[in-house]
Amino acid sequence: MQLSFDPEIEEFRAEFVAFLAEHMPDAAAAAADRPISSAEVPPWAREWQRVQFDHGWLLPGNPPEFGGRNAGILQQYVHLEELSRRRIYHSFNPQGLGIIAASLLSFGTEEQKIRWARRILRAEITAALGMSEPGAGSDLAGLRTRAVREGEEFVVNGQKVWTSGAHDADVLLTFVRTDPDAPKHKGISVLLIPTDTPGVTRRPFASICGPHDLDFNEVFFEDVRVPAANLLGPLHGGWGVANGSLGHERTLLWLSFADRLQELLEDFTPHTALDKDRYATLAMDNQALRLLGSAALAREARGEQDVAALSVLKLLGSEAVQSAAEQALYARESDGLIHPAMTAPFNPLNNDNFVASWFERYTRSFAGTIAGGTSEIQRNIVAERVLGLPR
Ligand SMILES: Cc1cc2nc3c(=O)[nH]c(=O)nc-3n(C[C@H](O)[C@H](O)[C@H](O)COP(=O)(O)OP(=O)(O)OC[C@H]3O[C@@H](n4cnc5c(N)ncnc54)[C@H](O)[C@@H]3O)c2cc1C
């Protein structure tokens, strides 16, 4: 296995490193004005995202008019590697960038791409993802929020939950049932709903990480009138959009887990013999994840699709991060519970999430084993599609 990159990929990396050296934001401004949810982007961070967009470094795989340079998967990988090496966030609206703008570019009309995707990518507006509902999470196709067509509008009624950053977002990518009589996967559509539309109520609520962590929202829709032009993708074709949307999130997802694991290894110092033994296991998990991920990357670069293998990576990565955070928490004993406490040096260009107490880092690791498909769901996929076991 070749684990180094060809010279043209290294040239691409060098060009990005030179861009970072020249354009990184002022650390003092970043330190003073911290983001408070996954759709609240402070002015300096909006400017930073815009600079990356303008130079084609925001999402290098995108075409230039959408903040990229038509880069291939290996180039996208080294781009992320350089960001992570410096613990830099390129956007503080991750769902907007990684899922919503990406879905718009795949399924949107030209007008929708300009009106919504480009503004999200340039950090002029932020977006949140309205998929999950009470009773429709893993089984997304069971969603019940209804949209009824009336002339040139849809009228939406229902409720979403876990909508990260909704209270700070300008627009919600909302999955709704448009055909209640069709089989449940076939009657779903996707609407872009501006959050200032009358009838939209957003209620943020705290997470297990602490009362300060107000990112989750319940979102209620009461006779919300949405222009038909805000339909994304085909009417009743929302299931395809959902699979595409989460697919965007998945391709290099394993790398973010590997980075989290790497950070944990850097931030956690083992002292006792038992801690050192556990630490060695984490180092091996990190290595295994990176080797398996590199093999998946090489397959993707050759144009081979292996979606089930991505489930193996998500499962291994998210659970390894969780186990690492748990071990670090145990090793620090009661000190690990001190809140707020810093477990890593403050980095102005990163989210504060990963410089929190060990307790918070551990509880936050559940985001990885739940969001984007729980570990149990990944195990079902691995059982059926990788191991060929019966349902
Ligand atoms: C940090 C975070 C951010 C999130 N952000 C968003 C967001 O921005 N927008 C959004 O729409 N949603 C968001 N979610 C919601 C997320 O998508 C759901 O939590 C997830 O899909 C699981 O759904 P659920 O919570 O309804 O659990 P359920 O689906 O009710 O599952 C409960 C338990 O049953 C298990 N289970 C369910 N079905 C099966 C099965 N078939 N076989 C075996 N076990 C099963 C699950 O694994 C889980 O342990 C977020 C979640 C988290 C943790």
The ligand as a MOL file (V3000), in Angstrom:
LIG
                    3D

  0  0  0     0  0            999 V3000
M  V30 BEGIN CTAB
M  V30 COUNTS 53 58 0 0 0
M  V30 BEGIN ATOM
M  V30 1 C -25.3720 16.1130 18.2440 0
M  V30 2 C -26.5720 15.8110 17.4040 0
M  V30 3 C -26.9390 16.7070 16.4230 0
M  V30 4 C -28.0770 16.4670 15.6560 0
M  V30 5 N -28.4260 17.4030 14.7270 0
M  V30 6 C -29.5260 17.1880 13.9700 0
M  V30 7 C -29.9390 18.1710 13.0120 0
M  V30 8 O -29.2980 19.2300 12.8670 0
M  V30 9 N -31.0570 17.9310 12.2950 0
M  V30 10 C -31.7780 16.7830 12.4270 0
M  V30 11 O -32.7450 16.6160 11.7070 0
M  V30 12 N -31.4380 15.8340 13.3410 0
M  V30 13 C -30.3270 16.0230 14.1170 0
M  V30 14 N -29.9700 15.0820 15.0620 0
M  V30 15 C -30.8500 13.9510 15.2960 0
M  V30 16 C -30.3050 12.6130 14.8280 0
M  V30 17 O -30.3410 12.5140 13.4380 0
M  V30 18 C -31.1600 11.5200 15.5100 0
M  V30 19 O -30.9400 11.6230 16.9040 0
M  V30 20 C -30.7880 10.1470 15.0320 0
M  V30 21 O -31.1870 9.9720 13.7080 0
M  V30 22 C -31.4470 9.0510 15.9070 0
M  V30 23 O -32.8130 9.2630 15.9710 0
M  V30 24 P -33.6040 9.3410 17.3700 0
M  V30 25 O -32.8810 10.2780 18.2670 0
M  V30 26 O -35.0360 9.6230 17.0610 0
M  V30 27 O -33.4570 7.8920 18.0030 0
M  V30 28 P -34.3160 6.6090 17.6320 0
M  V30 29 O -34.3100 6.4190 16.1640 0
M  V30 30 O -35.6220 6.6740 18.3330 0
M  V30 31 O -33.4280 5.4850 18.2840 0
M  V30 32 C -33.4500 5.1790 19.6850 0
M  V30 33 C -32.5560 3.9790 19.9130 0
M  V30 34 O -33.0650 2.8300 19.1870 0
M  V30 35 C -32.0730 2.3200 18.3000 0
M  V30 36 N -32.7000 1.8450 17.0510 0
M  V30 37 C -33.5720 2.5570 16.2850 0
M  V30 38 N -33.9070 1.8270 15.1860 0
M  V30 39 C -33.2020 0.6670 15.2630 0
M  V30 40 C -33.1030 -0.4820 14.4130 0
M  V30 41 N -33.7870 -0.5670 13.2730 0
M  V30 42 N -32.2780 -1.4740 14.8020 0
M  V30 43 C -31.5510 -1.3760 15.9560 0
M  V30 44 N -31.6180 -0.3250 16.8040 0
M  V30 45 C -32.4230 0.6910 16.4540 0
M  V30 46 C -31.1440 3.4910 18.0480 0
M  V30 47 O -29.8500 3.0620 17.6520 0
M  V30 48 C -31.1320 4.2110 19.3980 0
M  V30 49 O -30.2210 3.5910 20.2630 0
M  V30 50 C -28.8400 15.2910 15.8470 0
M  V30 51 C -28.4630 14.3810 16.8450 0
M  V30 52 C -27.3480 14.6210 17.6210 0
M  V30 53 C -26.9560 13.6390 18.6790 0
M  V30 END ATOM
M  V30 BEGIN BOND
M  V30 1 1 1 2
M  V30 2 1 2 3
M  V30 3 2 2 52
M  V30 4 2 3 4
M  V30 5 1 4 5
M  V30 6 1 4 50
M  V30 7 2 5 6
M  V30 8 1 6 7
M  V30 9 1 6 13
M  V30 10 2 7 8
M  V30 11 1 7 9
M  V30 12 1 9 10
M  V30 13 2 10 11
M  V30 14 1 10 12
M  V30 15 2 12 13
M  V30 16 1 13 14
M  V30 17 1 14 15
M  V30 18 1 14 50
M  V30 19 1 15 16
M  V30 20 1 16 17
M  V30 21 1 16 18
M  V30 22 1 18 19
M  V30 23 1 18 20
M  V30 24 1 20 21
M  V30 25 1 20 22
M  V30 26 1 22 23
M  V30 27 1 23 24
M  V30 28 2 24 25
M  V30 29 1 24 26
M  V30 30 1 24 27
M  V30 31 1 27 28
M  V30 32 2 28 29
M  V30 33 1 28 30
M  V30 34 1 28 31
M  V30 35 1 31 32
M  V30 36 1 32 33
M  V30 37 1 33 34
M  V30 38 1 33 48
M  V30 39 1 34 35
M  V30 40 1 35 36
M  V30 41 1 35 46
M  V30 42 1 36 37
M  V30 43 1 36 45
M  V30 44 2 37 38
M  V30 45 1 38 39
M  V30 46 1 39 40
M  V30 47 2 39 45
M  V30 48 1 40 41
M  V30 49 2 40 42
M  V30 50 1 42 43
M  V30 51 2 43 44
M  V30 52 1 44 45
M  V30 53 1 46 47
M  V30 54 1 46 48
M  V30 55 1 48 49
M  V30 56 2 50 51
M  V30 57 1 51 52
M  V30 58 1 52 53
M  V30 END BOND
M  V30 END CTAB
M  END
